[in-house]
Amino acid sequence: MGNALKAIWENPEGFSVSDKGDNYFQFFFNKEVDVLRVECGSPWLFKNYVLHVKRRKEDQKGDEEIVSNFPVWVQFCGLPESFKTLEVGRKLGERLGTVLEISKFQMKGRETRIVKAKINIEATKKVRDQLIVAGTNKKEVEVALRYERLRKFCTYCAKLGHKVKNCHDLLKNTESDRVKEDDIGEWVKASQVGIRINSER
């Protein structure tokens, strides 16, 4: 069981399992991110059995500690030039998660600059591919979001921490014959990171 789950859960560091009897098992991990990924993906299907994974009460931490642990740089693409300010970037970033840093960057081969934000995204939230903002003359502007060095994320449910092959939502929808199209694609990953601009000139 330990070897099978280790493969299913993509070789989490320091993983081991202990049989507690009566169909109860205790799992051990070295990293909090692996615990979060397995916990968020529960229940799991193992040899035609449903495996529910949850922490012991004494091991649980506050919600802020276990869900807000995916810091990632987000590029705001398609902003009008007058909107490319650090303040606008901060307001957009706050719609996605906790903003850690804001800056402007020059992209290779482009004359235009872009605003980027480093954001802590909650693992329980979906990765978004765009935001709608009110532009000039109150016209709506679509701002495309591109993520740098994005960790594991599922294109089916658009959540961080697992890949589509380990998606609980996909498994559940497959069993009920309600499989839908993927919510998002690999194209949300940024193709380049750019050079930070230290001056407002």
TORPA-4810 file (N, C-alpha, C, O; in nm, 3 decimals):
<nodes>
NODE_1_0.083_-0.120_0.000_0.000_0.000_0.000_0.087_0.126_0.000_0.060_0.222_-0.073_M
NODE_2_0.191_0.124_0.083_0.279_0.240_0.090_0.344_0.271_-0.043_0.349_0.387_-0.084_G
NODE_3_0.395_0.168_-0.112_0.460_0.189_-0.242_0.361_0.238_-0.347_0.395_0.324_-0.429_N
NODE_4_0.239_0.183_-0.344_0.138_0.224_-0.442_0.097_0.369_-0.421_0.089_0.446_-0.517_A
NODE_5_0.073_0.407_-0.296_0.032_0.545_-0.268_0.146_0.643_-0.293_0.124_0.757_-0.335_L
NODE_6_0.267_0.599_-0.268_0.382_0.685_-0.295_0.388_0.721_-0.443_0.420_0.834_-0.479_K
NODE_7_0.358_0.623_-0.528_0.357_0.649_-0.673_0.239_0.736_-0.712_0.254_0.829_-0.792_A
NODE_8_0.122_0.707_-0.656_0.001_0.784_-0.686_0.019_0.930_-0.644_-0.024_1.022_-0.715_I
NODE_9_0.081_0.950_-0.528_0.099_1.085_-0.474_0.230_1.149_-0.518_0.273_1.249_-0.461_W
NODE_10_0.293_1.091_-0.620_0.410_1.147_-0.687_0.530_1.164_-0.593_0.594_1.269_-0.589_E
NODE_11_0.558_1.059_-0.519_0.679_1.048_-0.437_0.700_1.166_-0.340_0.801_1.235_-0.349_N
NODE_12_0.606_1.187_-0.248_0.627_1.294_-0.150_0.747_1.263_-0.061_0.771_1.148_-0.025_P
NODE_13_0.821_1.366_-0.027_0.945_1.348_0.049_0.915_1.293_0.189_0.827_1.343_0.259_E
NODE_14_0.988_1.188_0.228_0.976_1.132_0.361_0.846_1.058_0.387_0.809_1.037_0.502_G
NODE_15_0.777_1.016_0.281_0.647_0.952_0.299_0.660_0.811_0.357_0.746_0.733_0.316_F
NODE_16_0.573_0.779_0.453_0.563_0.644_0.505_0.421_0.623_0.557_0.346_0.719_0.576_S
NODE_17_0.385_0.496_0.579_0.250_0.464_0.623_0.255_0.361_0.734_0.340_0.272_0.735_V
NODE_18_0.163_0.375_0.830_0.154_0.281_0.942_0.012_0.228_0.952_-0.084_0.306_0.951_S
NODE_19_-0.003_0.096_0.962_-0.135_0.032_0.973_-0.180_0.036_1.119_-0.116_-0.023_1.206_D
NODE_20_-0.291_0.105_1.145_-0.343_0.118_1.280_-0.455_0.017_1.310_-0.509_0.016_1.421_K
NODE_21_-0.489_-0.067_1.211_-0.595_-0.167_1.230_-0.733_-0.110_1.203_-0.752_0.012_1.203_G
NODE_22_-0.829_-0.198_1.181_-0.968_-0.159_1.153_-0.980_-0.062_1.036_-1.060_0.031_1.038_D
NODE_23_-0.897_-0.086_0.933_-0.898_-0.002_0.812_-0.860_0.143_0.839_-0.904_0.233_0.767_N
NODE_24_-0.779_0.167_0.942_-0.725_0.300_0.968_-0.575_0.297_0.944_-0.506_0.204_0.988_Y
NODE_25_-0.525_0.399_0.875_-0.383_0.407_0.845_-0.334_0.547_0.877_-0.408_0.644_0.863_F
NODE_26_-0.210_0.558_0.920_-0.151_0.688_0.947_-0.041_0.715_0.845_0.047_0.631_0.824_Q
NODE_27_-0.046_0.833_0.783_0.051_0.871_0.681_0.143_0.979_0.736_0.102_1.066_0.812_F
NODE_28_0.269_0.971_0.695_0.369_1.067_0.741_0.433_1.137_0.620_0.465_1.072_0.521_F
NODE_29_0.450_1.268_0.630_0.511_1.348_0.524_0.613_1.443_0.586_0.601_1.481_0.702_F
NODE_30_0.713_1.480_0.507_0.811_1.578_0.555_0.768_1.721_0.528_0.803_1.813_0.603_N
NODE_31_0.692_1.741_0.419_0.660_1.877_0.377_0.510_1.906_0.387_0.426_1.823_0.352_K
NODE_32_0.480_2.025_0.436_0.342_2.069_0.450_0.270_2.075_0.316_0.150_2.046_0.308_E
NODE_33_0.343_2.112_0.209_0.279_2.124_0.079_0.228_1.989_0.030_0.125_1.984_-0.038_V
NODE_34_0.297_1.880_0.063_0.251_1.747_0.024_0.127_1.706_0.104_0.035_1.645_0.050_D
NODE_35_0.126_1.741_0.232_0.008_1.713_0.314_-0.113_1.785_0.257_-0.221_1.727_0.245_V
NODE_36_-0.095_1.911_0.222_-0.204_1.992_0.168_-0.255_1.934_0.037_-0.376_1.925_0.015_L
NODE_37_-0.163_1.894_-0.050_-0.201_1.840_-0.181_-0.282_1.712_-0.166_-0.384_1.695_-0.233_R
NODE_38_-0.237_1.622_-0.079_-0.307_1.495_-0.059_-0.441_1.519_0.011_-0.542_1.457_-0.023_V
NODE_39_-0.440_1.608_0.107_-0.563_1.637_0.181_-0.669_1.701_0.091_-0.786_1.666_0.099_E
NODE_40_-0.627_1.794_0.006_-0.722_1.861_-0.085_-0.775_1.765_-0.191_-0.885_1.785_-0.243_C
NODE_41_-0.698_1.661_-0.224_-0.741_1.566_-0.326_-0.828_1.454_-0.273_-0.881_1.373_-0.350_G
NODE_42_-0.845_1.448_-0.141_-0.925_1.341_-0.079_-1.073_1.358_-0.111_-1.122_1.471_-0.121_S
NODE_43_-1.147_1.246_-0.128_-1.105_1.107_-0.113_-1.033_1.055_-0.238_-1.052_1.106_-0.348_P
NODE_44_-0.949_0.952_-0.218_-0.873_0.890_-0.325_-0.927_0.750_-0.351_-0.979_0.684_-0.261_W
NODE_45_-0.913_0.705_-0.474_-0.955_0.570_-0.510_-0.833_0.479_-0.512_-0.738_0.504_-0.587_L
NODE_46_-0.834_0.375_-0.430_-0.720_0.284_-0.418_-0.770_0.140_-0.423_-0.836_0.093_-0.330_F
NODE_47_-0.739_0.068_-0.533_-0.780_-0.071_-0.550_-0.930_-0.091_-0.522_-0.969_-0.178_-0.446_K
NODE_48_-1.011_-0.006_-0.586_-1.157_-0.011_-0.575_-1.209_0.023_-0.435_-1.325_-0.001_-0.404_N
NODE_49_-1.122_0.079_-0.351_-1.165_0.128_-0.220_-1.151_0.280_-0.217_-1.060_0.336_-0.279_Y
NODE_50_-1.241_0.346_-0.146_-1.233_0.491_-0.130_-1.150_0.522_-0.006_-1.182_0.476_0.104_V
NODE_51_-1.045_0.600_-0.023_-0.955_0.633_0.085_-0.974_0.779_0.125_-0.942_0.869_0.047_L
NODE_52_-1.026_0.804_0.245_-1.046_0.940_0.295_-0.922_0.980_0.377_-0.883_0.908_0.469_H
NODE_53_-0.864_1.092_0.344_-0.743_1.139_0.412_-0.775_1.270_0.484_-0.820_1.366_0.422_V
NODE_54_-0.750_1.274_0.613_-0.766_1.398_0.690_-0.668_1.398_0.806_-0.623_1.293_0.850_K
NODE_55_-0.635_1.516_0.854_-0.539_1.530_0.963_-0.601_1.489_1.096_-0.722_1.495_1.117_R
NODE_56_-0.513_1.447_1.185_-0.557_1.432_1.323_-0.581_1.572_1.378_-0.514_1.667_1.336_R
NODE_57_-0.674_1.586_1.470_-0.706_1.718_1.524_-0.584_1.786_1.584_-0.567_1.907_1.570_K
NODE_58_-0.499_1.708_1.650_-0.382_1.768_1.715_-0.277_1.813_1.615_-0.186_1.888_1.650_E
NODE_59_-0.289_1.766_1.488_-0.193_1.806_1.384_-0.242_1.922_1.300_-0.165_1.977_1.221_D
NODE_60_-0.367_1.961_1.316_-0.423_2.065_1.234_-0.368_2.201_1.272_-0.341_2.227_1.390_Q
NODE_61_-0.351_2.286_1.173_-0.304_2.423_1.195_-0.415_2.517_1.151_-0.518_2.476_1.098_K
NODE_62_-0.389_2.646_1.176_-0.488_2.745_1.133_-0.504_2.746_0.983_-0.411_2.710_0.911_G
NODE_63_-0.620_2.786_0.935_-0.649_2.786_0.792_-0.548_2.869_0.715_-0.509_2.832_0.604_D
NODE_64_-0.505_2.982_0.774_-0.413_3.069_0.702_-0.281_2.999_0.676_-0.214_3.028_0.577_E
NODE_65_-0.242_2.906_0.764_-0.113_2.841_0.749_-0.116_2.728_0.646_-0.014_2.699_0.583_E
NODE_66_-0.231_2.665_0.628_-0.232_2.547_0.543_-0.286_2.574_0.403_-0.272_2.488_0.316_I
NODE_67_-0.349_2.689_0.378_-0.405_2.711_0.246_-0.333_2.820_0.168_-0.333_2.817_0.045_V
NODE_68_-0.271_2.916_0.235_-0.209_3.027_0.165_-0.059_3.004_0.148_0.023_3.078_0.203_S
NODE_69_-0.024_2.902_0.075_0.118_2.867_0.065_0.163_2.844_-0.078_0.252_2.762_-0.103_N
NODE_70_0.102_2.914_-0.173_0.144_2.903_-0.312_0.179_3.041_-0.366_0.100_3.100_-0.440_F
NODE_71_0.297_3.095_-0.330_0.336_3.226_-0.384_0.375_3.214_-0.530_0.451_3.124_-0.566_P
NODE_72_0.325_3.302_-0.614_0.352_3.295_-0.757_0.345_3.435_-0.817_0.265_3.518_-0.773_V
NODE_73_0.430_3.461_-0.917_0.426_3.588_-0.988_0.318_3.581_-1.096_0.311_3.484_-1.171_W
NODE_74_0.236_3.685_-1.104_0.128_3.692_-1.202_0.151_3.814_-1.292_0.172_3.925_-1.242_V
NODE_75_0.148_3.793_-1.422_0.162_3.902_-1.518_0.023_3.950_-1.560_-0.065_3.869_-1.592_Q
NODE_76_0.003_4.083_-1.559_-0.123_4.142_-1.604_-0.104_4.191_-1.748_-0.045_4.296_-1.770_F
NODE_77_-0.154_4.115_-1.843_-0.132_4.144_-1.985_-0.257_4.207_-2.046_-0.370_4.168_-2.015_C
NODE_78_-0.235_4.305_-2.133_-0.347_4.368_-2.201_-0.399_4.494_-2.133_-0.502_4.547_-2.173_G
NODE_79_-0.328_4.541_-2.031_-0.370_4.664_-1.964_-0.344_4.785_-2.054_-0.240_4.790_-2.119_L
NODE_80_-0.436_4.883_-2.059_-0.406_5.008_-2.129_-0.284_5.075_-2.065_-0.259_5.056_-1.946_P
NODE_81_-0.209_5.152_-2.141_-0.086_5.213_-2.090_-0.111_5.296_-1.965_-0.029_5.295_-1.873_E
NODE_82_-0.223_5.368_-1.960_-0.252_5.454_-1.845_-0.282_5.373_-1.719_-0.281_5.427_-1.609_S
NODE_83_-0.308_5.242_-1.735_-0.340_5.156_-1.622_-0.217_5.082_-1.569_-0.226_5.011_-1.468_F
NODE_84_-0.104_5.098_-1.636_0.015_5.023_-1.598_0.088_5.093_-1.483_0.199_5.142_-1.499_K
NODE_85_0.022_5.095_-1.368_0.079_5.155_-1.249_0.085_5.049_-1.139_0.016_4.948_-1.143_T
NODE_86_0.170_5.076_-1.039_0.183_4.982_-0.929_0.054_4.974_-0.848_0.019_4.869_-0.795_L
NODE_87_-0.019_5.087_-0.839_-0.143_5.088_-0.763_-0.250_5.002_-0.831_-0.321_4.927_-0.764_E
NODE_88_-0.262_5.013_-0.964_-0.357_4.928_-1.036_-0.317_4.781_-1.023_-0.402_4.694_-1.003_V
NODE_89_-0.186_4.754_-1.033_-0.139_4.617_-1.018_-0.174_4.561_-0.882_-0.211_4.444_-0.870_G
NODE_90_-0.163_4.643_-0.778_-0.195_4.598_-0.643_-0.345_4.567_-0.630_-0.383_4.467_-0.570_R
NODE_91_-0.429_4.652_-0.687_-0.574_4.630_-0.680_-0.614_4.503_-0.755_-0.700_4.428_-0.708_K
NODE_92_-0.552_4.479_-0.870_-0.581_4.357_-0.945_-0.533_4.234_-0.868_-0.602_4.132_-0.861_L
NODE_93_-0.414_4.246_-0.811_-0.359_4.134_-0.737_-0.444_4.097_-0.616_-0.456_3.979_-0.583_G
NODE_94_-0.503_4.196_-0.552_-0.586_4.169_-0.434_-0.712_4.092_-0.469_-0.775_4.033_-0.381_E
NODE_95_-0.750_4.092_-0.597_-0.865_4.013_-0.639_-0.829_3.866_-0.656_-0.918_3.782_-0.672_R
NODE_96_-0.699_3.835_-0.652_-0.653_3.697_-0.670_-0.606_3.633_-0.541_-0.616_3.511_-0.525_L
NODE_97_-0.554_3.714_-0.449_-0.501_3.659_-0.325_-0.428_3.766_-0.246_-0.452_3.885_-0.265_G
NODE_98_-0.340_3.724_-0.158_-0.263_3.817_-0.076_-0.142_3.866_-0.155_-0.058_3.787_-0.198_T
NODE_99_-0.134_3.999_-0.173_-0.026_4.059_-0.253_0.101_4.070_-0.168_0.099_4.128_-0.060_V
NODE_100_0.210_4.015_-0.218_0.338_4.019_-0.150_0.431_4.125_-0.207_0.514_4.181_-0.134_L
NODE_101_0.418_4.153_-0.337_0.510_4.246_-0.403_0.451_4.290_-0.536_0.381_4.214_-0.602_E
NODE_102_0.480_4.415_-0.576_0.435_4.469_-0.704_0.554_4.534_-0.773_0.635_4.599_-0.707_I
NODE_103_0.566_4.517_-0.905_0.675_4.581_-0.978_0.642_4.586_-1.127_0.549_4.520_-1.174_S
NODE_104_0.719_4.668_-1.200_0.707_4.676_-1.346_0.823_4.602_-1.410_0.933_4.595_-1.354_K
NODE_105_0.797_4.545_-1.527_0.900_4.467_-1.596_0.898_4.498_-1.745_0.795_4.529_-1.804_F
NODE_106_1.018_4.490_-1.804_1.035_4.504_-1.948_1.050_4.364_-2.006_1.137_4.288_-1.963_Q
NODE_107_0.966_4.330_-2.103_0.972_4.197_-2.162_1.063_4.197_-2.284_1.067_4.295_-2.359_M
NODE_108_1.134_4.090_-2.304_1.230_4.078_-2.414_1.160_4.088_-2.548_1.060_4.021_-2.572_K
NODE_109_1.215_4.175_-2.635_1.160_4.188_-2.769_1.034_4.272_-2.777_0.971_4.279_-2.882_G
NODE_110_0.997_4.336_-2.667_0.877_4.420_-2.667_0.911_4.560_-2.619_0.996_4.578_-2.532_R
NODE_111_0.843_4.660_-2.677_0.864_4.797_-2.634_0.779_4.830_-2.512_0.813_4.919_-2.434_E
NODE_112_0.669_4.758_-2.496_0.579_4.788_-2.385_0.626_4.722_-2.256_0.698_4.623_-2.257_T
NODE_113_0.583_4.781_-2.146_0.612_4.727_-2.015_0.487_4.661_-1.959_0.375_4.689_-2.002_R
NODE_114_0.507_4.573_-1.861_0.393_4.510_-1.797_0.407_4.521_-1.645_0.517_4.536_-1.592_I
NODE_115_0.294_4.514_-1.578_0.291_4.515_-1.433_0.275_4.371_-1.385_0.196_4.295_-1.441_V
NODE_116_0.351_4.335_-1.281_0.341_4.200_-1.226_0.323_4.209_-1.075_0.366_4.305_-1.011_K
NODE_117_0.260_4.107_-1.020_0.240_4.100_-0.876_0.279_3.962_-0.826_0.246_3.861_-0.889_A
NODE_118_0.348_3.958_-0.714_0.375_3.830_-0.647_0.263_3.809_-0.547_0.240_3.891_-0.458_K
NODE_119_0.193_3.698_-0.562_0.069_3.676_-0.486_0.071_3.540_-0.418_0.118_3.442_-0.475_I
NODE_120_0.020_3.535_-0.296_-0.004_3.408_-0.229_-0.144_3.362_-0.267_-0.243_3.423_-0.226_N
NODE_121_-0.153_3.257_-0.345_-0.282_3.207_-0.391_-0.325_3.090_-0.304_-0.247_2.997_-0.280_I
NODE_122_-0.448_3.094_-0.256_-0.499_2.985_-0.175_-0.519_2.861_-0.261_-0.571_2.868_-0.373_E
NODE_123_-0.478_2.747_-0.208_-0.486_2.622_-0.283_-0.630_2.582_-0.311_-0.656_2.504_-0.404_A
NODE_124_-0.724_2.633_-0.232_-0.864_2.597_-0.252_-0.931_2.681_-0.359_-1.044_2.652_-0.399_T
NODE_125_-0.863_2.787_-0.406_-0.920_2.873_-0.508_-0.877_2.829_-0.647_-0.770_2.770_-0.664_K
NODE_126_-0.960_2.858_-0.746_-0.926_2.825_-0.884_-0.829_2.927_-0.942_-0.834_3.045_-0.910_K
NODE_127_-0.740_2.878_-1.028_-0.651_2.966_-1.101_-0.733_3.035_-1.210_-0.798_2.968_-1.291_V
NODE_128_-0.731_3.167_-1.212_-0.809_3.242_-1.311_-0.722_3.279_-1.430_-0.601_3.299_-1.416_R
NODE_129_-0.783_3.287_-1.548_-0.706_3.322_-1.667_-0.727_3.466_-1.711_-0.657_3.514_-1.800_D
NODE_130_-0.822_3.536_-1.649_-0.843_3.677_-1.683_-0.922_3.749_-1.574_-0.989_3.688_-1.491_Q
NODE_131_-0.911_3.882_-1.578_-0.991_3.970_-1.493_-1.057_4.074_-1.583_-0.999_4.113_-1.685_L
NODE_132_-1.174_4.118_-1.547_-1.245_4.222_-1.621_-1.238_4.351_-1.540_-1.278_4.354_-1.424_I
NODE_133_-1.187_4.458_-1.602_-1.179_4.588_-1.534_-1.251_4.693_-1.617_-1.270_4.677_-1.738_V
NODE_134_-1.290_4.801_-1.551_-1.355_4.913_-1.620_-1.247_5.004_-1.676_-1.168_5.061_-1.601_A
NODE_135_-1.244_5.017_-1.809_-1.144_5.099_-1.874_-1.194_5.240_-1.899_-1.287_5.287_-1.833_G
NODE_136_-1.131_5.307_-1.995_-1.174_5.442_-2.030_-1.314_5.439_-2.090_-1.352_5.342_-2.156_T
NODE_137_-1.389_5.544_-2.068_-1.528_5.554_-2.116_-1.614_5.440_-2.063_-1.713_5.401_-2.125_N
NODE_138_-1.574_5.387_-1.946_-1.649_5.281_-1.878_-1.663_5.153_-1.961_-1.752_5.071_-1.937_K
NODE_139_-1.574_5.136_-2.058_-1.574_5.013_-2.137_-1.497_4.904_-2.063_-1.395_4.931_-2.000_K
NODE_140_-1.547_4.782_-2.072_-1.481_4.671_-2.005_-1.352_4.631_-2.077_-1.348_4.626_-2.200_E
NODE_141_-1.249_4.604_-2.001_-1.120_4.562_-2.055_-1.085_4.426_-1.998_-1.089_4.406_-1.877_V
NODE_142_-1.052_4.332_-2.085_-1.011_4.199_-2.040_-0.861_4.198_-2.015_-0.782_4.226_-2.106_E
NODE_143_-0.823_4.166_-1.894_-0.681_4.158_-1.857_-0.642_4.011_-1.847_-0.689_3.940_-1.758_V
NODE_144_-0.556_3.967_-1.938_-0.512_3.827_-1.936_-0.412_3.806_-1.823_-0.327_3.892_-1.798_A
NODE_145_-0.422_3.692_-1.757_-0.332_3.658_-1.647_-0.238_3.546_-1.690_-0.283_3.442_-1.739_L
NODE_146_-0.109_3.567_-1.670_-0.010_3.464_-1.701_0.075_3.442_-1.576_0.121_3.537_-1.512_R
NODE_147_0.096_3.315_-1.542_0.161_3.278_-1.417_0.302_3.227_-1.443_0.323_3.144_-1.532_Y
NODE_148_0.398_3.276_-1.365_0.537_3.236_-1.381_0.571_3.119_-1.289_0.533_3.117_-1.172_E
NODE_149_0.642_3.023_-1.345_0.688_2.907_-1.268_0.576_2.848_-1.184_0.592_2.820_-1.065_R
NODE_150_0.463_2.832_-1.248_0.345_2.780_-1.178_0.369_2.638_-1.132_0.415_2.554_-1.210_L
NODE_151_0.339_2.611_-1.005_0.355_2.476_-0.952_0.250_2.384_-1.013_0.179_2.422_-1.106_R
NODE_152_0.242_2.265_-0.960_0.142_2.171_-1.010_0.004_2.232_-1.003_-0.038_2.286_-0.900_K
NODE_153_-0.067_2.225_-1.114_-0.206_2.268_-1.111_-0.287_2.181_-1.206_-0.234_2.123_-1.301_F
NODE_154_-0.414_2.172_-1.178_-0.502_2.084_-1.253_-0.577_2.163_-1.359_-0.643_2.262_-1.327_C
NODE_155_-0.569_2.120_-1.484_-0.640_2.189_-1.591_-0.790_2.160_-1.586_-0.869_2.233_-1.646_T
NODE_156_-0.829_2.055_-1.515_-0.971_2.019_-1.509_-1.047_2.104_-1.408_-1.151_2.162_-1.441_Y
NODE_157_-0.996_2.112_-1.285_-1.067_2.191_-1.182_-1.001_2.327_-1.160_-1.055_2.410_-1.086_C
NODE_158_-0.885_2.352_-1.224_-0.813_2.479_-1.218_-0.763_2.513_-1.078_-0.750_2.630_-1.043_A
NODE_159_-0.733_2.410_-0.996_-0.681_2.435_-0.862_-0.535_2.390_-0.854_-0.489_2.305_-0.929_K
NODE_160_-0.464_2.453_-0.759_-0.323_2.422_-0.740_-0.304_2.298_-0.652_-0.396_2.257_-0.581_L
NODE_161_-0.185_2.240_-0.659_-0.150_2.133_-0.567_-0.159_1.993_-0.623_-0.106_1.900_-0.562_G
NODE_162_-0.225_1.974_-0.738_-0.232_1.841_-0.797_-0.246_1.854_-0.948_-0.279_1.961_-1.000_H
NODE_163_-0.222_1.745_-1.018_-0.238_1.743_-1.163_-0.369_1.674_-1.199_-0.435_1.614_-1.114_K
NODE_164_-0.405_1.684_-1.325_-0.537_1.636_-1.368_-0.553_1.486_-1.342_-0.664_1.441_-1.314_V
NODE_165_-0.446_1.409_-1.350_-0.458_1.264_-1.329_-0.493_1.229_-1.185_-0.540_1.119_-1.157_K
NODE_166_-0.470_1.323_-1.093_-0.504_1.301_-0.952_-0.623_1.384_-0.907_-0.644_1.404_-0.787_N
NODE_167_-0.703_1.434_-1.002_-0.812_1.526_-0.970_-0.934_1.451_-0.915_-0.990_1.364_-0.982_C
NODE_168_-0.973_1.484_-0.794_-1.089_1.423_-0.732_-1.217_1.459_-0.808_-1.305_1.375_-0.826_H
NODE_169_-1.226_1.585_-0.854_-1.346_1.628_-0.928_-1.363_1.548_-1.056_-1.474_1.509_-1.091_D
NODE_170_-1.251_1.524_-1.127_-1.258_1.446_-1.250_-1.300_1.302_-1.221_-1.382_1.245_-1.294_L
NODE_171_-1.245_1.243_-1.115_-1.282_1.107_-1.077_-1.431_1.100_-1.044_-1.501_1.009_-1.089_L
NODE_172_-1.479_1.195_-0.966_-1.619_1.196_-0.926_-1.711_1.215_-1.047_-1.813_1.148_-1.059_K
NODE_173_-1.673_1.307_-1.137_-1.756_1.332_-1.256_-1.751_1.215_-1.353_-1.849_1.189_-1.423_N
NODE_174_-1.637_1.146_-1.359_-1.627_1.028_-1.446_-1.720_0.918_-1.398_-1.788_0.853_-1.478_T
NODE_175_-1.724_0.898_-1.266_-1.811_0.794_-1.210_-1.958_0.824_-1.233_-2.039_0.733_-1.248_E
NODE_176_-1.993_0.953_-1.237_-2.133_0.992_-1.258_-2.160_1.031_-1.403_-2.268_1.081_-1.435_S
NODE_177_-2.062_1.007_-1.492_-2.076_1.036_-1.635_-2.111_1.182_-1.661_-2.199_1.213_-1.741_D
NODE_178_-2.042_1.271_-1.590_-2.065_1.415_-1.606_-1.934_1.490_-1.631_-1.914_1.600_-1.580_R
NODE_179_-1.846_1.429_-1.710_-1.718_1.492_-1.737_-1.737_1.615_-1.825_-1.806_1.610_-1.926_V
NODE_180_-1.676_1.726_-1.785_-1.687_1.853_-1.858_-1.554_1.885_-1.924_-1.457_1.810_-1.910_K
NODE_181_-1.550_1.996_-1.996_-1.425_2.040_-2.056_-1.334_2.097_-1.946_-1.381_2.141_-1.842_E
NODE_182_-1.203_2.094_-1.973_-1.110_2.150_-1.876_-1.139_2.298_-1.853_-1.177_2.370_-1.946_D
NODE_183_-1.122_2.342_-1.728_-1.147_2.482_-1.694_-1.039_2.575_-1.744_-1.064_2.694_-1.767_D
NODE_184_-0.919_2.522_-1.762_-0.805_2.608_-1.794_-0.701_2.524_-1.868_-0.712_2.402_-1.871_I
NODE_185_-0.602_2.589_-1.927_-0.501_2.516_-2.003_-0.360_2.555_-1.963_-0.339_2.649_-1.886_G
NODE_186_-0.263_2.480_-2.015_-0.123_2.507_-1.986_-0.080_2.644_-2.037_0.025_2.696_-1.997_E
NODE_187_-0.159_2.704_-2.125_-0.124_2.834_-2.182_-0.125_2.947_-2.079_-0.080_3.057_-2.110_W
NODE_188_-0.177_2.922_-1.958_-0.174_3.028_-1.855_-0.034_3.044_-1.796_-0.008_3.137_-1.719_V
NODE_189_0.058_2.953_-1.832_0.195_2.967_-1.785_0.268_3.071_-1.869_0.260_3.069_-1.992_K
NODE_190_0.337_3.162_-1.803_0.410_3.269_-1.872_0.528_3.212_-1.950_0.596_3.120_-1.904_A
NODE_191_0.551_3.267_-2.069_0.660_3.219_-2.153_0.793_3.286_-2.119_0.899_3.231_-2.151_S
NODE_192_0.790_3.403_-2.054_0.912_3.471_-2.011_0.881_3.556_-1.889_0.766_3.590_-1.862_Q
NODE_193_0.988_3.591_-1.815_0.967_3.663_-1.689_1.002_3.812_-1.700_0.953_3.892_-1.620_V
NODE_194_1.085_3.851_-1.798_1.118_3.993_-1.816_1.225_4.042_-1.720_1.274_3.967_-1.636_G
NODE_195_1.259_4.171_-1.735_1.363_4.236_-1.654_1.296_4.344_-1.569_1.222_4.428_-1.621_I
NODE_196_1.323_4.343_-1.441_1.260_4.440_-1.351_1.306_4.582_-1.383_1.424_4.606_-1.410_R
NODE_197_1.213_4.675_-1.381_1.242_4.816_-1.404_1.245_4.886_-1.268_1.145_4.890_-1.197_I
NODE_198_1.362_4.940_-1.233_1.377_5.000_-1.102_1.346_5.149_-1.099_1.341_5.210_-0.993_N
NODE_199_1.324_5.206_-1.215_1.296_5.348_-1.221_1.160_5.372_-1.284_1.117_5.295_-1.370_S
NODE_200_1.093_5.479_-1.242_0.963_5.514_-1.299_0.980_5.601_-1.423_0.881_5.637_-1.487_E
NODE_201_1.106_5.637_-1.458_1.127_5.722_-1.575_1.090_5.650_-1.703_1.101_5.707_-1.811_R
</nodes>
